[in-house]
Amino acid sequence: MNIVLFLAPASVLIALVGLGAFWWTVRSGQYDDPAGDAARILNDQIDDRPG
Protein backbone atom coordinates (compact mmCIF):
# COMPACT_ATOMS: atom_id res chain seq x y z
CA MET A 1 0.00 0.00 0.00
CA ASN A 2 2.91 2.36 0.64
CA ILE A 3 4.01 2.12 -2.98
CA VAL A 4 0.69 3.63 -4.12
CA LEU A 5 1.41 6.68 -2.01
CA PHE A 6 4.63 7.13 -3.99
CA LEU A 7 3.45 6.14 -7.47
CA ALA A 8 0.28 8.24 -7.62
CA PRO A 9 2.02 11.62 -7.12
CA ALA A 10 4.93 10.50 -9.30
CA SER A 11 2.59 9.68 -12.19
CA VAL A 12 0.79 13.01 -11.80
CA LEU A 13 4.14 14.80 -11.85
CA ILE A 14 5.24 12.96 -15.01
CA ALA A 15 1.91 13.79 -16.68
CA LEU A 16 2.30 17.47 -15.79
CA VAL A 17 5.84 17.52 -17.20
CA GLY A 18 4.56 16.00 -20.46
CA LEU A 19 1.71 18.47 -20.63
CA GLY A 20 4.11 21.33 -19.99
CA ALA A 21 6.44 20.11 -22.77
CA PHE A 22 3.51 19.88 -25.18
CA TRP A 23 2.30 23.35 -24.22
CA TRP A 24 5.82 24.73 -24.73
CA THR A 25 6.00 23.28 -28.27
CA VAL A 26 2.60 24.74 -29.15
CA ARG A 27 3.56 28.17 -27.80
CA SER A 28 6.94 28.17 -29.58
CA GLY A 29 5.37 27.57 -33.00
CA GLN A 30 6.45 24.00 -33.68
CA TYR A 31 3.16 23.20 -35.45
CA ASP A 32 2.56 26.40 -37.40
CA ASP A 33 3.14 25.38 -41.02
CA PRO A 34 1.80 21.90 -41.83
CA ALA A 35 0.57 22.97 -45.29
CA GLY A 36 3.99 24.37 -46.21
CA ASP A 37 5.72 21.14 -45.21
CA ALA A 38 3.30 19.13 -47.33
CA ALA A 39 3.88 21.40 -50.33
CA ARG A 40 7.69 21.40 -50.01
CA ILE A 41 7.92 17.63 -50.35
CA LEU A 42 6.29 17.89 -53.79
CA ASN A 43 8.62 20.63 -55.07
CA ASP A 44 10.87 19.46 -57.90
CA GLN A 45 13.14 22.51 -57.64
CA ILE A 46 14.94 21.16 -54.59
CA ASP A 47 17.58 18.57 -55.43
CA ASP A 48 18.84 16.87 -52.31
CA ARG A 49 20.05 13.66 -53.92
CA PRO A 50 23.65 12.69 -53.20
CA GLY A 51 26.33 13.47 -55.68
MARMIVEX-524044 format. One line per field, with one value per atom (N, C-alpha, C, CB): residue number from 1; residue in three letters; atom name; x, z, y. Coordinates in nm, 3 decimals, m for minus. Atoms other than C-alpha are relative to their C-alpha. Glycine has a CB too. Layout:
! residues N
nr: [NUM_...]
rest: [ALA_...]
atom: [CA_...]
c1: [X_...]
c3: [Z_...]
c2: [Y_...]
//
This chain:
! residues 51
nr: [1_1_1_1_2_2_2_2_3_3_3_3_4_4_4_4_5_5_5_5_6_6_6_6_7_7_7_7_8_8_8_8_9_9_9_9_10_10_10_10_11_11_11_11_12_12_12_12_13_13_13_13_14_14_14_14_15_15_15_15_16_16_16_16_17_17_17_17_18_18_18_18_19_19_19_19_20_20_20_20_21_21_21_21_22_22_22_22_23_23_23_23_24_24_24_24_25_25_25_25_26_26_26_26_27_27_27_27_28_28_28_28_29_29_29_29_30_30_30_30_31_31_31_31_32_32_32_32_33_33_33_33_34_34_34_34_35_35_35_35_36_36_36_36_37_37_37_37_38_38_38_38_39_39_39_39_40_40_40_40_41_41_41_41_42_42_42_42_43_43_43_43_44_44_44_44_45_45_45_45_46_46_46_46_47_47_47_47_48_48_48_48_49_49_49_49_50_50_50_50_51_51_51_51]
rest: [MET_MET_MET_MET_ASN_ASN_ASN_ASN_ILE_ILE_ILE_ILE_VAL_VAL_VAL_VAL_LEU_LEU_LEU_LEU_PHE_PHE_PHE_PHE_LEU_LEU_LEU_LEU_ALA_ALA_ALA_ALA_PRO_PRO_PRO_PRO_ALA_ALA_ALA_ALA_SER_SER_SER_SER_VAL_VAL_VAL_VAL_LEU_LEU_LEU_LEU_ILE_ILE_ILE_ILE_ALA_ALA_ALA_ALA_LEU_LEU_LEU_LEU_VAL_VAL_VAL_VAL_GLY_GLY_GLY_GLY_LEU_LEU_LEU_LEU_GLY_GLY_GLY_GLY_ALA_ALA_ALA_ALA_PHE_PHE_PHE_PHE_TRP_TRP_TRP_TRP_TRP_TRP_TRP_TRP_THR_THR_THR_THR_VAL_VAL_VAL_VAL_ARG_ARG_ARG_ARG_SER_SER_SER_SER_GLY_GLY_GLY_GLY_GLN_GLN_GLN_GLN_TYR_TYR_TYR_TYR_ASP_ASP_ASP_ASP_ASP_ASP_ASP_ASP_PRO_PRO_PRO_PRO_ALA_ALA_ALA_ALA_GLY_GLY_GLY_GLY_ASP_ASP_ASP_ASP_ALA_ALA_ALA_ALA_ALA_ALA_ALA_ALA_ARG_ARG_ARG_ARG_ILE_ILE_ILE_ILE_LEU_LEU_LEU_LEU_ASN_ASN_ASN_ASN_ASP_ASP_ASP_ASP_GLN_GLN_GLN_GLN_ILE_ILE_ILE_ILE_ASP_ASP_ASP_ASP_ASP_ASP_ASP_ASP_ARG_ARG_ARG_ARG_PRO_PRO_PRO_PRO_GLY_GLY_GLY_GLY]
atom: [N_CA_C_CB_N_CA_C_CB_N_CA_C_CB_N_CA_C_CB_N_CA_C_CB_N_CA_C_CB_N_CA_C_CB_N_CA_C_CB_N_CA_C_CB_N_CA_C_CB_N_CA_C_CB_N_CA_C_CB_N_CA_C_CB_N_CA_C_CB_N_CA_C_CB_N_CA_C_CB_N_CA_C_CB_N_CA_C_CB_N_CA_C_CB_N_CA_C_CB_N_CA_C_CB_N_CA_C_CB_N_CA_C_CB_N_CA_C_CB_N_CA_C_CB_N_CA_C_CB_N_CA_C_CB_N_CA_C_CB_N_CA_C_CB_N_CA_C_CB_N_CA_C_CB_N_CA_C_CB_N_CA_C_CB_N_CA_C_CB_N_CA_C_CB_N_CA_C_CB_N_CA_C_CB_N_CA_C_CB_N_CA_C_CB_N_CA_C_CB_N_CA_C_CB_N_CA_C_CB_N_CA_C_CB_N_CA_C_CB_N_CA_C_CB_N_CA_C_CB_N_CA_C_CB_N_CA_C_CB_N_CA_C_CB_N_CA_C_CB_N_CA_C_CB]
c1: [0.082_0.000_0.087_m0.093_m0.086_0.291_0.048_0.118_m0.049_0.401_m0.101_0.030_0.102_0.069_0.016_m0.142_m0.019_0.141_0.119_0.020_m0.112_0.463_m0.033_0.125_0.022_0.345_m0.108_m0.037_0.107_0.028_0.053_m0.114_m0.054_0.202_0.108_0.057_m0.104_0.493_m0.062_0.090_0.064_0.259_m0.066_m0.104_0.058_0.079_0.110_m0.078_m0.112_0.414_0.052_0.113_m0.046_0.524_m0.101_0.022_0.104_0.191_0.006_m0.140_m0.010_0.230_0.124_0.002_m0.121_0.584_m0.027_0.120_0.034_0.456_m0.095_m0.062_0.093_0.171_0.071_m0.116_m0.077_0.411_0.088_0.086_m0.084_0.644_m0.086_0.074_0.090_0.351_m0.042_m0.124_0.042_0.230_0.114_m0.048_m0.115_0.582_0.019_0.127_m0.016_0.600_m0.110_0.000_0.109_0.260_0.028_m0.136_m0.025_0.356_0.121_0.021_m0.120_0.694_m0.016_0.119_0.026_0.537_0.048_0.062_m0.048_0.645_m0.098_0.025_0.103_0.316_m0.066_m0.106_0.064_0.256_m0.019_0.079_0.004_0.314_m0.013_0.125_0.013_0.180_m0.027_m0.111_0.028_0.057_0.128_m0.106_m0.127_0.399_0.089_0.072_m0.080_0.572_m0.052_0.000_0.059_0.330_0.029_m0.152_m0.027_0.388_0.148_m0.044_m0.144_0.769_0.044_0.078_m0.042_0.792_m0.031_m0.067_0.038_0.629_0.078_m0.147_m0.072_0.862_0.116_0.051_m0.106_1.087_0.124_m0.051_m0.113_1.314_0.114_m0.048_m0.100_1.494_0.063_m0.064_m0.071_1.758_0.090_0.084_m0.081_1.884_0.055_m0.081_m0.058_2.005_0.150_m0.039_m0.147_2.365_0.066_0.049_m0.092_2.633_m0.028_0.073]
c3: [0.000_0.000_0.000_0.121_m0.004_0.064_m0.138_0.090_0.134_m0.298_m0.076_m0.079_0.066_m0.412_0.041_0.035_m0.047_m0.201_m0.068_0.151_0.075_m0.399_m0.149_0.020_0.145_m0.747_m0.048_m0.041_0.043_m0.762_m0.021_0.103_0.026_m0.712_m0.108_0.129_0.103_m0.930_m0.139_0.020_0.132_m1.219_m0.034_m0.004_0.024_m1.180_m0.039_0.125_0.033_m1.185_m0.142_0.101_0.135_m1.501_m0.105_m0.015_0.093_m1.668_m0.014_0.048_0.007_m1.579_m0.077_0.140_0.078_m1.720_m0.149_0.045_0.141_m2.046_m0.054_m0.016_0.043_m2.063_m0.016_0.101_0.011_m1.999_m0.125_0.123_0.121_m2.277_m0.125_m0.005_0.114_m2.518_m0.013_0.013_0.002_m2.422_m0.048_0.140_0.043_m2.473_m0.152_0.073_0.145_m2.827_m0.076_m0.039_0.066_m2.915_0.005_0.068_m0.015_m2.780_m0.081_0.145_0.073_m2.958_m0.151_0.046_0.143_m3.300_m0.073_m0.061_0.063_m3.368_m0.104_0.106_0.086_m3.545_m0.091_0.085_0.071_m3.740_m0.150_0.021_0.146_m4.102_m0.057_m0.056_0.056_m4.183_m0.151_0.071_0.144_m4.529_m0.078_m0.031_0.067_m4.621_m0.006_0.070_0.000_m4.521_m0.105_0.139_0.097_m4.733_m0.143_0.022_0.134_m5.033_m0.036_m0.011_0.028_m5.001_m0.043_0.122_0.037_m5.035_m0.147_0.090_0.139_m5.379_m0.096_m0.017_0.082_m5.507_m0.071_0.087_0.079_m5.790_m0.009_m0.138_0.007_m5.764_0.094_0.031_m0.102_m5.459_m0.036_0.144_0.033_m5.543_0.118_m0.131_m0.114_m5.231_m0.013_0.126_0.023_m5.392_0.013_m0.137_m0.011_m5.320_m0.137_0.079_0.105_m5.568_m0.138_0.013]
c2: [m0.120_0.000_0.127_m0.001_m0.118_0.236_0.040_m0.026_m0.033_0.212_0.087_m0.129_m0.082_0.363_0.146_m0.051_m0.137_0.668_0.067_0.002_m0.055_0.713_0.010_m0.087_0.004_0.614_0.096_m0.140_m0.090_0.824_0.143_0.001_m0.135_1.162_0.000_0.059_0.005_1.050_m0.002_m0.123_0.006_0.968_0.133_m0.113_m0.133_1.301_0.098_0.051_m0.088_1.480_m0.025_m0.021_0.034_1.296_0.049_m0.153_m0.048_1.379_0.152_m0.042_m0.146_1.747_0.045_0.059_m0.032_1.752_m0.019_m0.088_0.024_1.600_0.106_m0.136_m0.104_1.847_0.134_0.014_m0.124_2.133_0.001_0.018_0.008_2.011_0.019_m0.135_m0.018_1.988_0.146_m0.091_m0.141_2.335_0.089_0.044_m0.079_2.473_m0.011_m0.046_0.014_2.328_0.073_m0.148_m0.073_2.474_0.150_m0.031_m0.143_2.817_0.047_0.034_m0.042_2.817_m0.014_m0.080_0.001_2.757_m0.125_0.117_0.122_2.400_m0.054_m0.106_0.059_2.320_0.103_m0.068_m0.111_2.640_m0.020_0.122_0.002_2.538_m0.142_0.064_0.134_2.190_0.001_m0.075_m0.005_2.297_0.027_0.109_m0.029_2.437_m0.122_0.113_0.122_2.114_m0.098_m0.065_0.092_1.913_0.046_m0.011_m0.051_2.140_m0.012_0.146_0.006_2.140_m0.138_0.042_0.134_1.763_m0.028_m0.104_0.020_1.789_0.090_0.024_m0.097_2.063_m0.069_0.117_0.059_1.946_0.089_m0.031_m0.093_2.251_m0.038_0.140_0.034_2.116_m0.135_m0.004_0.124_1.857_m0.038_0.015_0.039_1.687_m0.142_0.012_0.133_1.366_0.006_m0.055_m0.003_1.269_0.002_m0.122_m0.007_1.347_0.001_m0.087]
//
